Amino acid sequence: MNDPARILVVDDTPANVKLLSDLLTYKGYEVVTAASGTEALEKVETGQLDLVLLDILMPGMNGYEVCRTIRKNPATEILPVVLVTSLDPAEERMNGLQAGADDFLSKPVDEQELLVRVRSLLRIKELYDTVQVQSAQLAECNKTLEQRVHDQVDQLERLGRLKRFFSPQLAELIISGGADDPLKAHRREVTVVFLDLRGFTAFTEVSEPEEVISVLNEYHVEMSKLILEYEGTLEHFAGDGMMIIFNDPVLLPNPTERAVRMASAMRKRIIEVKDKWQKSGHSLDCGFGIAHGYATIGAIGFEGRKDYCVIGSVANMAARLCAEAKGGQVLINQKTLSKVEEIVETESLDQLSLKGFSKPVAAFNIIKVKD
């Protein structure tokens, strides 16, 4: 049940105060009284009032002065004020409007007229209070919305940075907290795939830059589709070279098998686009190197520019094997072969002396990947 409206009755004549107080109290209103303008302003200042019935002719501060003071205070500028007068209504109405009064009653006060005017002004006050509450709620909602927008902008910026390295689905998983922060340094067992184009240097020497960019765009578009399909993570690309890792930042079942199947699918796709390149006079092919092992992974760089990076011999091994691969070859080392030997057909190559490795490395070319 709502609390009763609180009405201040101001009059220097006790009989008038009692008459109005008794009538309003009988109708269920809570009544506060004051015998002067100064006392009235004190009650307005300290009490949560809903309406003021204010006599005009009072010693000291009259009703007009009280009304103007109430209107000057932002906290009470909307508080309904009804002036009560025994003077000429027409003349007092103009003075009262100038002072900021909302309505007028003539003495002697008619009971029905009083109650009608009080109910009308209280209804307006209630509507105003409702608007104020809703306005405050809206302001709070706007504040919350602004914070949410700010947070979402930050999230989108972070998502954009992560999408440079990870699939959109994986980037969103990281942002939502479904995966660990991939840029924090950590150690993990991964499979690394390197690939780059054969004949690319010669191609760039005789081709216009626009033609080179067109070929690179087609190459990256086709390869990126397969990276996403097999859930690899693009560690970096530079020109025609790409490095993809599996099993980070999210653990994957059979990461080495995924890597090998992706490389096989890439090799098949290169065969298709290679025919188009050859018709344009470009002799290009692609070589692959795959290695499996432990690496340290995280962000390196400086403030404003950091990159996701894989550090360790496994990355070097994949890069060196890729450098040795001829067009169409997918070279793997012995450790990688042990992870996928049941699904691949390979041919053994001679021991390879790879830069950065003190001993020759046994290498194998994947001929076919079983379905």
C-alpha positions as CSV (number, residue, x, y, z in Angstrom):
1,M,0.0,0.0,0.0
2,N,1.3,3.5,-0.9
3,D,2.1,6.0,1.8
4,P,-0.4,8.8,2.2
5,A,0.5,12.1,0.5
6,R,2.2,14.6,2.8
7,I,0.7,18.1,2.7
8,L,2.0,21.3,4.4
9,V,-0.6,23.8,5.6
10,V,0.8,27.3,6.2
11,D,-1.3,30.0,7.9
12,D,-0.8,32.4,10.8
13,T,-4.4,31.9,12.0
14,P,-4.7,28.7,14.2
15,A,-8.4,28.3,13.4
16,N,-7.6,28.2,9.6
17,V,-4.8,25.7,10.2
18,K,-7.0,23.4,12.3
19,L,-9.9,23.5,9.8
20,L,-7.7,22.5,6.8
21,S,-5.7,20.0,8.9
22,D,-8.8,18.2,10.2
23,L,-10.4,18.0,6.7
24,L,-7.3,16.7,5.0
25,T,-6.5,14.2,7.8
26,Y,-10.0,12.9,7.7
27,K,-9.5,12.2,3.9
28,G,-6.4,10.2,4.6
29,Y,-3.6,12.7,4.0
30,E,-0.7,13.3,6.3
31,V,-0.6,16.9,7.4
32,V,2.3,19.1,8.5
33,T,1.7,22.7,9.7
34,A,3.5,26.0,9.9
35,A,2.5,29.3,11.3
36,S,4.8,31.6,9.3
37,G,6.7,31.8,6.0
38,T,10.0,31.2,7.7
39,E,8.7,28.1,9.5
40,A,7.2,26.9,6.2
41,L,10.5,27.1,4.4
42,E,12.1,25.1,7.2
43,K,9.5,22.4,6.8
44,V,9.9,22.4,3.1
45,E,13.7,22.1,3.5
46,T,13.5,19.1,5.9
47,G,10.3,17.3,5.0
48,Q,9.5,15.1,1.9
49,L,6.4,17.0,0.9
50,D,3.9,16.4,-1.9
51,L,1.9,19.7,-1.8
52,V,1.8,23.1,0.0
53,L,-1.4,25.0,1.0
54,L,0.0,28.5,1.5
55,D,-1.8,31.6,3.0
56,I,-0.8,34.8,1.2
57,L,-1.2,37.4,4.0
58,M,1.2,36.5,6.8
59,P,3.4,38.7,9.0
60,G,7.1,38.8,8.0
61,M,7.4,36.8,4.9
62,N,4.2,36.6,2.9
63,G,3.0,33.8,0.7
64,Y,4.4,35.2,-2.5
65,E,7.9,35.4,-1.1
66,V,7.7,31.8,0.3
67,C,6.5,30.6,-3.1
68,R,9.3,32.3,-5.0
69,T,11.9,30.8,-2.6
70,I,10.4,27.4,-3.1
71,R,10.7,27.8,-6.8
72,K,14.3,28.9,-6.7
73,N,15.4,25.6,-5.1
74,P,16.0,22.9,-7.7
75,A,14.9,20.3,-5.2
76,T,11.4,21.9,-4.8
77,E,10.9,23.8,-8.0
78,I,8.1,21.3,-9.1
79,L,6.5,21.0,-5.6
80,P,2.8,22.0,-6.1
81,V,1.8,25.2,-4.3
82,V,-1.8,26.3,-3.8
83,L,-2.2,29.9,-2.6
84,V,-5.1,30.6,-0.2
85,T,-6.4,34.2,-0.1
86,S,-9.3,36.3,1.1
87,L,-8.3,39.1,-1.3
88,D,-9.6,39.8,-4.8
89,P,-9.0,36.5,-6.7
90,A,-8.4,38.1,-10.1
91,E,-5.7,40.4,-8.8
92,E,-4.1,37.8,-6.6
93,R,-4.1,35.2,-9.4
94,M,-1.8,37.4,-11.5
95,N,0.6,38.0,-8.6
96,G,0.5,34.3,-7.7
97,L,1.3,33.2,-11.2
98,Q,4.3,35.5,-11.3
99,A,5.5,34.0,-8.0
100,G,5.2,30.5,-9.4
101,A,1.9,29.2,-7.8
102,D,0.1,26.3,-9.3
103,D,-3.4,27.0,-8.2
104,F,-5.6,29.2,-6.0
105,L,-8.3,28.9,-3.3
106,S,-10.5,31.7,-1.9
107,K,-11.4,32.0,1.7
108,P,-13.6,30.8,3.2
109,V,-12.4,27.5,1.6
110,D,-15.0,25.3,0.0
111,E,-14.4,21.7,1.1
112,Q,-15.2,20.1,-2.3
113,E,-13.2,22.6,-4.3
114,L,-10.2,22.1,-1.9
115,L,-10.3,18.3,-2.2
116,V,-10.7,18.4,-6.0
117,R,-7.7,20.7,-6.5
118,V,-5.6,18.8,-4.0
119,R,-6.3,15.5,-5.8
120,S,-5.5,17.0,-9.2
121,L,-2.2,18.5,-8.2
122,L,-1.2,15.3,-6.3
123,R,-1.9,13.3,-9.4
124,I,0.4,15.6,-11.4
125,K,3.1,15.4,-8.7
126,E,2.9,11.6,-8.7
127,L,3.3,11.6,-12.5
128,Y,6.3,13.9,-12.2
129,D,7.9,11.7,-9.5
130,T,7.4,8.6,-11.7
131,V,9.1,10.4,-14.6
132,Q,11.9,11.4,-12.3
133,V,12.4,7.7,-11.1
134,Q,12.3,6.5,-14.7
135,S,14.7,9.2,-15.8
136,A,17.1,8.1,-13.1
137,Q,16.7,4.5,-14.1
138,L,17.3,5.5,-17.8
139,A,20.4,7.4,-16.8
140,E,21.7,4.4,-14.9
141,C,20.8,2.2,-17.9
142,N,22.7,4.6,-20.2
143,K,25.6,4.5,-17.9
144,T,25.6,0.7,-17.9
145,L,25.1,0.7,-21.6
146,E,28.0,3.0,-22.2
147,Q,30.2,0.7,-20.0
148,R,28.9,-2.3,-22.0
149,V,29.7,-0.6,-25.3
150,H,33.1,0.3,-24.0
151,D,33.7,-3.3,-22.9
152,Q,32.4,-4.6,-26.2
153,V,34.6,-2.3,-28.2
154,D,37.6,-3.5,-26.2
155,Q,36.5,-7.0,-26.8
156,L,36.2,-6.5,-30.5
157,E,39.6,-4.9,-30.7
158,R,41.1,-7.8,-28.8
159,L,39.1,-10.2,-31.0
160,G,40.5,-8.5,-34.1
161,R,44.0,-8.9,-32.8
162,L,43.5,-12.6,-32.0
163,K,41.9,-13.2,-35.4
164,R,45.2,-12.4,-37.0
165,F,46.5,-15.7,-35.5
166,F,43.5,-17.9,-34.8
167,S,40.3,-19.0,-36.4
168,P,37.3,-16.7,-35.6
169,Q,35.7,-19.5,-33.6
170,L,38.8,-19.9,-31.5
171,A,39.4,-16.2,-31.1
172,E,35.8,-15.8,-29.7
173,L,36.4,-18.8,-27.4
174,I,39.5,-17.1,-26.0
175,I,37.6,-13.8,-25.5
176,S,34.7,-15.5,-23.7
177,G,37.1,-17.2,-21.3
178,G,36.7,-20.7,-22.8
179,A,40.4,-21.0,-23.5
180,D,43.6,-19.8,-21.7
181,D,45.3,-16.6,-22.7
182,P,47.3,-17.7,-25.7
183,L,49.7,-14.8,-25.5
184,K,51.0,-15.8,-22.0
185,A,54.2,-17.7,-22.4
186,H,53.7,-21.5,-21.9
187,R,55.3,-24.8,-23.0
188,R,53.3,-27.3,-25.1
189,E,53.7,-30.3,-27.4
190,V,52.8,-29.2,-30.9
191,T,52.9,-30.1,-34.5
192,V,54.3,-27.4,-36.8
193,V,53.7,-27.1,-40.5
194,F,55.8,-24.8,-42.8
195,L,55.0,-24.2,-46.5
196,D,56.1,-21.9,-49.2
197,L,56.0,-21.6,-53.0
198,R,58.7,-23.0,-55.3
199,G,59.8,-20.7,-58.1
200,F,58.4,-17.6,-56.3
201,T,61.6,-15.6,-56.4
202,A,62.0,-16.1,-60.1
203,F,58.3,-15.3,-60.6
204,T,58.6,-11.9,-58.7
205,E,61.7,-10.9,-60.8
206,V,59.8,-11.0,-64.1
207,S,56.2,-10.1,-63.0
208,E,54.5,-6.8,-62.2
209,P,53.8,-6.2,-58.5
210,E,50.0,-6.3,-59.2
211,E,50.4,-9.7,-60.7
212,V,52.4,-10.9,-57.7
213,I,49.8,-9.6,-55.3
214,S,47.0,-11.3,-57.2
215,V,48.8,-14.7,-57.1
216,L,49.6,-14.3,-53.4
217,N,46.0,-13.4,-52.5
218,E,44.7,-16.4,-54.3
219,Y,47.3,-18.6,-52.6
220,H,46.6,-17.3,-49.1
221,V,42.8,-17.4,-49.6
222,E,42.9,-21.1,-50.6
223,M,45.3,-22.1,-47.9
224,S,43.5,-20.2,-45.1
225,K,40.3,-22.1,-45.9
226,L,42.1,-25.4,-45.2
227,I,43.8,-24.0,-42.1
228,L,40.4,-23.1,-40.6
229,E,38.9,-26.4,-41.7
230,Y,41.5,-28.5,-39.9
231,E,41.6,-26.1,-36.9
232,G,45.2,-25.0,-37.3
233,T,46.6,-21.8,-35.9
234,L,48.4,-19.5,-38.3
235,E,51.6,-18.5,-36.4
236,H,52.7,-16.1,-39.1
237,F,53.0,-15.6,-42.8
238,A,55.5,-13.6,-44.8
239,G,55.1,-13.3,-48.5
240,D,54.6,-16.9,-49.8
241,G,55.7,-18.5,-46.5
242,M,53.3,-19.7,-43.8
243,M,53.8,-21.4,-40.5
244,I,50.8,-23.2,-38.9
245,I,50.7,-25.0,-35.6
246,F,48.4,-27.6,-34.1
247,N,47.5,-28.2,-30.4
248,D,47.8,-24.6,-29.3
249,P,46.2,-22.5,-27.9
250,V,43.5,-25.2,-27.5
251,L,44.4,-28.8,-27.2
252,L,43.2,-30.9,-30.1
253,P,42.7,-34.7,-30.6
254,N,45.4,-36.1,-33.0
255,P,47.1,-32.8,-33.8
256,T,49.7,-34.4,-36.0
257,E,47.1,-36.3,-38.0
258,R,45.3,-33.0,-38.5
259,A,48.5,-31.3,-39.7
260,V,49.3,-34.1,-42.1
261,R,45.8,-34.2,-43.5
262,M,45.8,-30.4,-43.9
263,A,49.1,-30.5,-45.8
264,S,47.8,-33.2,-48.1
265,A,44.6,-31.2,-48.8
266,M,46.8,-28.1,-49.5
267,R,48.9,-30.1,-51.9
268,K,45.8,-31.2,-53.8
269,R,44.5,-27.7,-53.9
270,I,47.8,-26.3,-55.1
271,I,47.7,-28.8,-58.0
272,E,44.3,-27.3,-59.1
273,V,45.4,-23.6,-58.9
274,K,48.8,-24.4,-60.4
275,D,47.2,-25.2,-63.7
276,K,45.7,-21.7,-63.8
277,W,49.1,-20.2,-62.9
278,Q,50.8,-22.1,-65.6
279,K,48.3,-20.8,-68.2
280,S,49.5,-17.4,-67.2
281,G,53.1,-18.3,-67.6
282,H,53.9,-18.8,-64.0
283,S,55.9,-21.9,-63.0
284,L,55.0,-22.2,-59.3
285,D,54.6,-25.1,-56.9
286,C,54.5,-25.6,-53.1
287,G,56.7,-27.5,-50.7
288,F,55.8,-28.6,-47.1
289,G,57.7,-29.5,-43.9
290,I,56.1,-31.0,-40.8
291,A,57.7,-31.6,-37.4
292,H,56.4,-32.6,-34.0
293,G,57.8,-31.7,-30.5
294,Y,57.8,-29.4,-27.6
295,A,57.9,-25.6,-27.9
296,T,57.6,-22.4,-25.9
297,I,54.7,-20.3,-27.1
298,G,53.6,-16.8,-26.3
299,A,53.8,-13.2,-27.2
300,I,57.0,-11.4,-28.1
301,G,57.5,-7.8,-29.2
302,F,57.1,-4.4,-27.6
303,E,54.3,-2.1,-26.4
304,G,51.9,-1.5,-29.2
305,R,53.1,-4.4,-31.3
306,K,53.3,-8.0,-30.1
307,D,53.1,-11.2,-32.1
308,Y,52.2,-14.8,-31.2
309,C,55.4,-16.8,-31.6
310,V,56.5,-20.4,-31.4
311,I,60.1,-20.9,-30.2
312,G,62.0,-24.2,-30.2
313,S,63.8,-26.8,-32.3
314,V,60.4,-28.2,-33.6
315,A,59.7,-24.9,-35.5
316,N,63.3,-24.9,-36.9
317,M,62.9,-28.5,-38.0
318,A,59.7,-27.9,-39.8
319,A,61.2,-24.8,-41.5
320,R,64.4,-26.7,-42.6
321,L,62.4,-29.7,-43.9
322,C,60.2,-27.2,-45.9
323,A,63.3,-25.6,-47.4
324,E,64.5,-29.1,-48.6
325,A,61.1,-30.1,-50.0
326,K,60.7,-30.0,-53.8
327,G,57.4,-28.8,-55.3
328,G,54.6,-31.2,-54.3
329,Q,56.6,-32.8,-51.5
330,V,55.5,-33.0,-47.8
331,L,58.6,-33.8,-45.8
332,I,58.4,-35.1,-42.2
333,N,61.0,-36.4,-39.7
334,Q,61.1,-39.7,-37.9
335,K,59.3,-38.4,-34.8
336,T,56.4,-37.1,-36.8
337,L,56.2,-40.3,-38.8
338,S,55.8,-42.3,-35.6
339,K,52.6,-40.3,-34.8
340,V,50.9,-40.9,-38.2
341,E,52.5,-44.1,-39.7
342,E,49.2,-45.9,-39.7
343,I,47.5,-43.4,-42.0
344,V,50.3,-42.4,-44.5
345,E,52.3,-44.0,-47.2
346,T,55.8,-42.5,-47.4
347,E,59.1,-42.8,-49.2
348,S,62.3,-42.6,-47.3
349,L,64.8,-39.9,-48.4
350,D,68.5,-39.7,-47.7
351,Q,69.7,-38.4,-44.4
352,L,69.5,-34.6,-44.6
353,S,72.0,-32.2,-43.2
354,L,69.9,-29.4,-42.0
355,K,71.1,-26.0,-40.9
356,G,71.0,-25.6,-37.1
357,F,71.1,-29.4,-36.5
358,S,74.5,-31.1,-35.7
359,K,73.4,-34.5,-36.9
360,P,71.8,-35.6,-40.2
361,V,68.1,-36.0,-40.0
362,A,66.1,-38.9,-41.4
363,A,63.4,-37.5,-43.7
364,F,60.3,-39.0,-45.3
365,N,58.1,-37.7,-48.1
366,I,54.4,-38.4,-47.7
367,I,53.1,-40.0,-50.9
368,K,49.6,-40.5,-49.8
369,V,47.3,-40.0,-46.8
370,K,44.8,-42.8,-46.3
371,D,41.1,-41.9,-45.9
